[in-house]
Amino acid sequence: MLGTRYNSCTNLCKLSKLSKLSKLSKLSKLSKRSKLSKRTKLSPSGFGLKSPKLYAWADIRRKPIYPVNEIHPDRAILLGLILPEDEEEAQEASLQELVELCEACEIEVVGKSLQRRPGLDPATAAGKGKILELAEMAELLEANCLIFDGELSGSQMATIAELSDLKVLDRTLLILDIFARRAKTSQGVLQVEIAQLQDRLSRLSGSGQALSRLGGGIGTRGPGESKLESDRRHIQSRITKLKRRLQQVAKRRQLIRAQREEREAYTIAVCGYTNAGKSSLINALCASDLEAYDQVFATLDPLVRRLPQEGPELLLTDTVGFIRRLPHELVEAFKSTLDEVRGADFIIQVTDGSDPEAAEQCQMVDDLLYSLEVSNKPRIHVLNKLDLVSPDQLAGGGFFPSTRESNLKECWVSVRTGQGLPELRQAILDMVSQDWEQVSWRIPYADSAKLAIIRQQAWINQLEYGDEGILVSFLAPRPVIARLGLA
């Protein structure tokens, strides 16, 4: 009996040792496989670390599925609606603008459709038949995305996606994606994230009481807090934190603006429709190097450049461009950025004069400036791209509706050729000095320090050094004259 027990014990020991060894061998094999799989992981550029062409496999002995450097870009079909209150030309221009937004998102547009309807369908916006028709078109054109030229609710997007089996986007999501790509400063990143969360909050949709959570204790029986309510609470909490951080950034910008006011620098806000040439105009006037591209929303953050000239400091501020049906989430989120327009001494409004929709674009900018309560500020209207404008359009005159009403200065320029830029510079100087006064003064040498103030904040017409002092004739604003003791 003892022998048999001893033999059984030794057998058990051997079995346990064998099981341990088998486990160790399996672990070593798994570690080797994991090392191999780690070696074949993808790099951000789409190529592996060892071979110029690796495949998306976990184990090197398996059959490759597809090359990892193969790119599948989004191919989209655009859908626009013409309602009874809409004009067909305006909707066609809006759909073409949506094409430019897709190009900025690197989406290839393979088809467009414009439908006339008596009203919006509450379930799919365009109707079930139209969605199924576009799904067939997408299959023929190998498209994987449907983009609606308007705003869709969360339930409408889910219904359209279920019917068409396509990725569904709308105009607001497209603009938010562009802003997320272009935001660089901390203020811009915060503003875009707030806008994205506000948009997501408006699209939340739940599943009734299916995802409800029950609490514990007396008085907590029932459906409890649903996941929809929980998600909404988390998003609102995140928005509150981001707004608090954005207020801190806005305070720093207010300090910068206060320093400019102490220096009595003139701030000029350059605003207008997107892709009208605002950054290019600032580069031409200030000899600066702002990023300027032929695409929508190339600039998101307010950038300031100094106009090189003698006398007072003139600062040109580049602002975010406007567009048709700008999402209200972005207008709310970018209020701190648009404060640069509110705090400016006057505005330069830029419009692409060669665009057939230029008059409508100008009217949209006027409406947005009115909503920002800055429409009463002095303005210079600049029509860019003069080299692309026909002589008949130039002969018409009075291009801007607001120019015809207020008789403000209207300047045609071409940033590419430089035509009209000297006249625009002179118009800016005339706008700055329209409330100034001409003063002649003999400064005693004991007060010669005041000459430095005159050089910084006035335009000197005459300067002579005599035996009794310095004779200076200059043009200066009234606050500067009062500070010099001449008022």
Secondary structure as the mmCIF struct_conf table of DSSP 4:
data_model
#
loop_
_struct_conf.conf_type_id
_struct_conf.id
_struct_conf.beg_label_comp_id
_struct_conf.beg_label_asym_id
_struct_conf.beg_label_seq_id
_struct_conf.end_label_comp_id
_struct_conf.end_label_asym_id
_struct_conf.end_label_seq_id
HELX_RH_AL_P HELX_RH_AL_P1 LEU A 2 ARG A 39
TURN_TY1_P TURN_TY1_P1 THR A 40 THR A 40
HELX_LH_PP_P HELX_LH_PP_P1 LYS A 41 SER A 43
TURN_TY1_P TURN_TY1_P2 PRO A 44 SER A 45
BEND BEND1 GLY A 46 GLY A 46
BEND BEND2 LEU A 49 LYS A 53
STRN STRN1 TYR A 55 TYR A 55
BEND BEND3 ALA A 56 ALA A 56
BEND BEND4 ALA A 58 ASP A 59
TURN_TY1_P TURN_TY1_P3 ILE A 60 ARG A 61
BEND BEND5 ARG A 62 ARG A 62
HELX_LH_PP_P HELX_LH_PP_P2 LYS A 63 PRO A 64
BEND BEND6 TYR A 66 TYR A 66
STRN STRN2 PRO A 67 PRO A 67
TURN_TY1_P TURN_TY1_P4 VAL A 68 ASN A 69
STRN STRN3 ARG A 75 ILE A 82
TURN_TY1_P TURN_TY1_P5 PRO A 84 GLU A 85
BEND BEND7 ASP A 86 ASP A 86
HELX_RH_AL_P HELX_RH_AL_P2 GLU A 88 ALA A 104
TURN_TY1_P TURN_TY1_P6 CYS A 105 GLU A 106
STRN STRN4 GLU A 108 ARG A 116
BEND BEND8 PRO A 118 GLY A 119
STRN STRN5 ASP A 121 ASP A 121
TURN_TY1_P TURN_TY1_P7 PRO A 122 THR A 124
STRN STRN6 ALA A 125 ALA A 125
BEND BEND9 ALA A 126 ALA A 126
HELX_RH_AL_P HELX_RH_AL_P3 LYS A 128 LEU A 141
TURN_TY1_P TURN_TY1_P8 GLU A 142 GLU A 142
STRN STRN7 CYS A 145 PHE A 148
BEND BEND10 ASP A 149 GLY A 150
HELX_RH_AL_P HELX_RH_AL_P4 GLY A 154 SER A 164
BEND BEND11 LEU A 166 LEU A 166
STRN STRN8 LYS A 167 ASP A 170
HELX_RH_AL_P HELX_RH_AL_P5 ARG A 171 ARG A 182
BEND BEND12 THR A 185 THR A 185
HELX_RH_AL_P HELX_RH_AL_P6 SER A 186 SER A 202
TURN_TY1_P TURN_TY1_P9 ARG A 203 ARG A 203
TURN_TY1_P TURN_TY1_P10 GLY A 208 LEU A 211
STRN STRN9 SER A 212 ARG A 213
BEND BEND13 GLY A 217 GLY A 217
TURN_TY1_P TURN_TY1_P11 ILE A 218 GLY A 219
BEND BEND14 GLY A 222 PRO A 223
STRN STRN10 GLU A 225 SER A 226
HELX_RH_AL_P HELX_RH_AL_P7 LYS A 227 GLU A 262
TURN_TY1_P TURN_TY1_P12 ARG A 263 GLU A 264
STRN STRN11 TYR A 266 GLY A 272
STRN STRN12 TYR A 273 TYR A 273
TURN_TY1_P TURN_TY1_P13 THR A 274 ASN A 275
BEND BEND15 ALA A 276 GLY A 277
HELX_RH_AL_P HELX_RH_AL_P8 LYS A 278 CYS A 286
TURN_TY1_P TURN_TY1_P14 ALA A 287 ALA A 287
BEND BEND16 ASP A 294 GLN A 295
TURN_TY1_P TURN_TY1_P15 VAL A 296 PHE A 297
BEND BEND17 ASP A 301 ASP A 301
STRN STRN13 LEU A 303 ARG A 306
BEND BEND18 GLU A 310 PRO A 312
STRN STRN14 LEU A 314 ASP A 318
HELX_LH_PP_P HELX_LH_PP_P3 VAL A 320 GLY A 321
STRN STRN15 PHE A 322 PHE A 322
TURN_TY1_P TURN_TY1_P16 ARG A 324 ARG A 325
HELX_RH_AL_P HELX_RH_AL_P9 HIS A 328 ALA A 333
TURN_TY1_P TURN_TY1_P17 PHE A 334 PHE A 334
HELX_RH_AL_P HELX_RH_AL_P10 LYS A 335 ARG A 342
TURN_TY1_P TURN_TY1_P18 GLY A 343 GLY A 343
BEND BEND19 ASP A 345 ASP A 345
STRN STRN16 PHE A 346 ASP A 352
TURN_TY1_P TURN_TY1_P19 GLY A 353 SER A 354
TURN_TY1_P TURN_TY1_P20 PRO A 356 GLU A 357
HELX_RH_AL_P HELX_RH_AL_P11 ALA A 358 SER A 371
TURN_TY1_P TURN_TY1_P21 LEU A 372 GLU A 373
TURN_TY1_P TURN_TY1_P22 SER A 375 ASN A 376
BEND BEND20 LYS A 377 LYS A 377
STRN STRN17 ARG A 379 ASN A 384
HELX_RH_3T_P HELX_RH_3T_P1 LEU A 386 LEU A 388
BEND BEND21 VAL A 389 VAL A 389
HELX_RH_AL_P HELX_RH_AL_P12 PRO A 391 GLY A 396
BEND BEND22 PHE A 400 PHE A 400
HELX_RH_AL_P HELX_RH_AL_P13 PRO A 401 SER A 406
STRN STRN18 GLU A 410 TRP A 412
TURN_TY1_P TURN_TY1_P23 VAL A 415 THR A 417
TURN_TY1_P TURN_TY1_P24 GLN A 419 GLY A 420
HELX_RH_AL_P HELX_RH_AL_P14 LEU A 421 VAL A 432
HELX_RH_3T_P HELX_RH_3T_P2 SER A 433 ASP A 435
STRN STRN19 GLU A 437 ILE A 443
HELX_RH_3T_P HELX_RH_3T_P3 TYR A 445 ASP A 447
TURN_TY1_P TURN_TY1_P25 SER A 448 SER A 448
HELX_RH_AL_P HELX_RH_AL_P15 ALA A 449 GLN A 457
BEND BEND23 ALA A 458 ALA A 458
STRN STRN20 TRP A 459 TYR A 465
BEND BEND24 ASP A 467 GLU A 468
STRN STRN21 ILE A 470 ALA A 476
HELX_RH_AL_P HELX_RH_AL_P16 ARG A 478 ARG A 483
TURN_TY1_P TURN_TY1_P26 LEU A 484 GLY A 485
#
